[in-house]
Amino acid sequence: MQKKFKITFNAPVVLVFTLICLIATVLGIITNDASTKALFMTYHSSLLNPMTYVRFVSHVFGHANWSHFMGNIAYILLLGPLLEEKYGKKELIEMIVFTAVVTGVLNYIFFPGIALCGASGVVFAFILLSSFTSFKEGEIPLTFIIVAVIYIGQEVYRGIAIDDNVSNLAHILGGVVGSMVGYAANRKK
């Protein structure tokens, strides 16, 4: 007898995050970016406006265009399920929210003239967090060092040498957050 295959909802946090990003991106395309600017992009707005605080988190859902969305979501879907299985739903949600807040607030403070949207910070957090999957107490994985040098080094270079309208700070901060979360989570275990 042949076994039947079924589709499983294997990584709910990652899949819901992806769905929200998809909806936000499609809304942005349909509304000619009006919804992205209103809901899914952080920029220097009044601290008296409650939406300023919402956008500190919600900016990770919006994307500038379809290719921006696809580039980020490919990494999220590739790395996210493994991280969700290893660290759990609650920890992954906390890391996503923490990354969003850190990148949103620091962009607001240090780059008041630059708007920020997209899940790139979360992607970099996932990339560096994934290099901690084989962590042992008192050790730093060589894969983590290599990944950190390659990805963060690339972002530092791009931030200095290339003017491409990409928030290298969000990438670097996402990587730092992923590293800290990976180290702390694995140290507890």
N, C-alpha and C positions, 0 to 999 in steps of 0.2 A: 504494500500500500504506500502510495506516495504522500509525503507530508505536504500539507498546504502551507503556503507562506502568507503572512499577514503583515500589514504595515503597522508599526508601533510608534507611539508618541514618545520617543526615547529621551528627549531632552527638552522638557516643557519650558524651562526658562529661556533657552536659546531659541526655541521655535516661536515662543510668544514675542520675544525681543525682535526676531526677524520679521514677524508679521506686523508689529507696530511700525518698524522701520519701513516696510513695504507700503503700508497704508499712508504714512507720513510723506513718503517720496511721491507716491501717486497723487496724493492731494496737492503737493507742491507743483507737480507738473500740470494738473488740471487747473489750479488757481493761478498759474503763472507766478509762482513763488510767494504769493500773498499769505498762504497758510504757513509756509516755512518761516517767513519773517515774523509772523504773529505768534507761532507756537513752538517751532522746532529750530530756533537759531538764537544764540545768546549774543547780545551786543550791549553797548553802553547805554542803558536806559535808566530812568529814575529809580532810585531805591525805594521810592514811595509806591511804585507800581508793583502790585503783587505778581504780575506776570514775569517780572525780572527774576524772581526767585524760582518760579516754575521752569523758566527757560534755562536756569543753571543746571537742571537735570534733563529736561526734554530735548535739549539741543542734540543729544546723541542719537535721536530717532530720525531727525531730518537729514536729507542729503541734497547736495547742490544739483545733481542730475542722476540719470540712470547709471552711468558708468561709475560714478562715485559710490552709489549704493551697492552695485555689483562687486566692486573691489573690496569694500568693507565686509559685506555679508558673506562672501566666499570664505574669508578667514574666520568669521564668527561661526559659520556652519562647520568648518573643518576642525577648529580647535575647541569650540564651545562644548559639544557633547562629552568629550573626554574630560574637560575640566569640571563640568557639572557632575559627572559620575564620580570623579575623585574628591571634589570639595563639597558637593551638595548644592541644592537649590538656593538655600538661604544665603550661604557664603557667596555664591556667584552673583545673586541679586545685590548683595551688599557691596561687592567689588564694582559692579557696573555703576551703581548709584554713587559710590565714593569717587570713582574715576570721573563721572560726569560732573559732580560738584567741584572737585579739585580743578579740572580743566576749565570749567565754566567760570568759576570765581577768579582764578588766576588770569584768565584771558580778559575778564572784565577789568581787573585792577591794572594789569601791565600793558594791555593792548586795547585801550578804550576806542580806538578808531577801527578795530577789526572785528567783524562778525565771525562767529564760530558755529558750524553745524557738522554733524556726521559722527559716526561711530569709530573714527580712527583712533582716538584715545583708548577706547575699549579694546580695539583690535590689538594695539601695542601692549596693553595690560595682559590680554590673553596670550600673546606670543611669549612674553617674558614669564608669565605664570606657568605656561606649559613646560618651560625648561626646568621647572622645579619638581616635576612629577617623580623623579627618582632621588629626591633629596634625602640625605641621612644627617642626623645630628652631628655638628662639628665639621661638616663638609660643605663645600660650594661646588656644585656640578660644573664641570668644564663646559658643558653645552650652554649653561646659563651665561658664562663669561663670554663665550664666542657670540651667542645671540645678542647679548647686551652691547658688545663692541660693534657688531655689524649694524644692528638696527638703530641704536641710539647714536652711534658714530655717524651713520648716514644722515640722520635727522639734524645733527649739529652741523654737518657739512652743508646740507641743503639749506638750512636756516641762514647760514653765513654767505654761501656762494650763489644760491639760486633764488630768484624772485619768482615763485610759481603760485602764489596765492594759497599755499597749503600751510596749515597751522602746525609747524614743526614742534612748537611748544606742547600742543595737545598730544602729539605722538610721544614726545620725551616724557611728559608727565604720566601718560598712560603706562609707559614702560616702567617708570619708577613705582607707580601704584601696584602694578602687577608683580614686580619684584618684591616689594614690601609685603604684600598679601601672601605671596608664595612662601616667602621665608617664614613669616609669622604662622601661617596655617600649618606648614610642615613641622615647624618647631614644636607646636602644641602636640602633634601626634607623636 
